[in-house]
Structures are given as structure tokens and as C-alpha cells.
Amino acid sequence: MNHAEIGTRFGLSLLDLECLIKGKATNSVATRLKLTPQDVEDLIKGKVSQAVTTRPGLHARSAAEELATSLQPEGVIGMIVALLLSANHS
């Protein structure tokens, strides 16, 4: 499956998905997650804002920070992709 197909499944453009893969959050990605682009980019860097803890499965800030730092940026991007999938089905 190519990036365009994956983006379509999430309701995102190819540019949105490619930016996310590079660690940058577009407004479209952030909006789908009900976060700001800065919140998403901070999460990729292992920093967790209060807004991020409102997402399902990330309620405890300390646990979310530990998860984000243990996954490294690539793993956090994968986690964001999973959150986008759950947002797409809610």
C-alpha cells in the first residue's frame, strides 16, 4: 500500500501524510486528532501536553510521556497513525 492509499484511508492528503512521516504536523492532521500542530510535533519529540492526555489510551500524562520517549520519534508517528485510524472510525 502506498502513501496516497494510506492517506486516503485516514482522510488526509498525501502531503499531510508525508509531513507526518517527517515529524511535522499539518493543520489537517492536528484537527483530526483535536490537537494543535504544536501538540502533535511535541508528542513526536517525546513531550506531552495536557491536550494530548485527552486522547483515548493516553490519560495519564506521565504514562504518555514515558510511552512517547520509549518509542522514539518513528514509534510515536506510528502511534499517531493509530490515533488517526481511531479518529476516522469514531
C-alpha positions in Angstrom: 0.0 0.0 0.0 1.4 3.4 -1.0 1.3 6.6 1.0 -1.6 8.0 -1.1 -3.7 5.0 -0.3 -2.9 5.2 3.4 -3.6 8.9 3.4 -7.0 8.3 1.7 -7.9 5.8 4.4 -7.2 8.5 7.1 -9.0 11.2 5.1 -5.7 13.0 4.7 -3.8 14.3 1.6 -0.5 12.7 0.5 1.2 15.9 1.7 -0.3 15.6 5.1 0.9 12.0 5.5 4.4 12.8 4.1 4.8 15.7 6.5 3.7 13.4 9.4 6.3 10.8 8.4 8.9 13.5 8.5 7.8 14.6 12.0 5.8 17.7 11.1 2.1 18.1 11.8 -0.2 19.9 9.4 -3.4 21.5 10.4 -5.4 18.7 8.9 -3.6 16.0 11.0 -3.8 18.1 14.2 -7.5 18.9 13.6 -8.4 15.2 13.1 -6.7 14.5 16.4 -8.4 17.5 18.1 -4.9 18.9 18.9 -2.8 21.8 17.7 0.1 21.1 15.3 2.5 22.1 18.1 0.9 19.4 20.4 1.4 16.8 17.7 5.0 17.8 17.0 5.8 18.0 20.7 4.4 14.5 21.1 6.7 13.2 18.3 9.6 14.7 20.3 8.5 13.0 23.5 6.8 16.0 25.1 3.2 15.5 26.1 0.8 18.4 26.5 -2.3 18.3 28.6 -4.4 18.3 25.4 -2.7 15.0 24.3 -3.9 13.3 27.5 -7.5 13.7 26.4 -6.9 11.2 23.6 -8.1 7.6 24.3 -5.4 5.5 25.9 -3.2 8.4 26.9 -5.0 9.6 30.0 -2.0 9.8 32.4 0.5 12.4 31.4 3.4 10.6 33.0 2.5 7.4 31.3 2.0 9.1 27.9 5.4 10.8 28.3 7.1 7.5 29.2 5.5 5.9 26.1 6.5 8.7 23.8 10.1 8.7 24.9 10.4 4.9 24.9 9.0 4.7 21.3 11.4 7.1 19.7 10.0 9.5 17.0 9.3 6.8 14.5 7.2 4.8 17.0 5.3 7.9 18.1 4.5 8.6 14.5 3.1 5.0 14.3 1.1 5.7 17.4 -0.3 8.9 15.8 -1.3 6.9 12.8 -3.2 4.5 15.1 -4.9 7.5 16.7 -5.8 8.8 13.3 -7.3 5.5 12.4 -9.4 5.5 15.6 -10.4 9.1 14.9 -11.5 8.0 11.4 -13.8 5.4 12.9 -15.4 7.5 15.7 
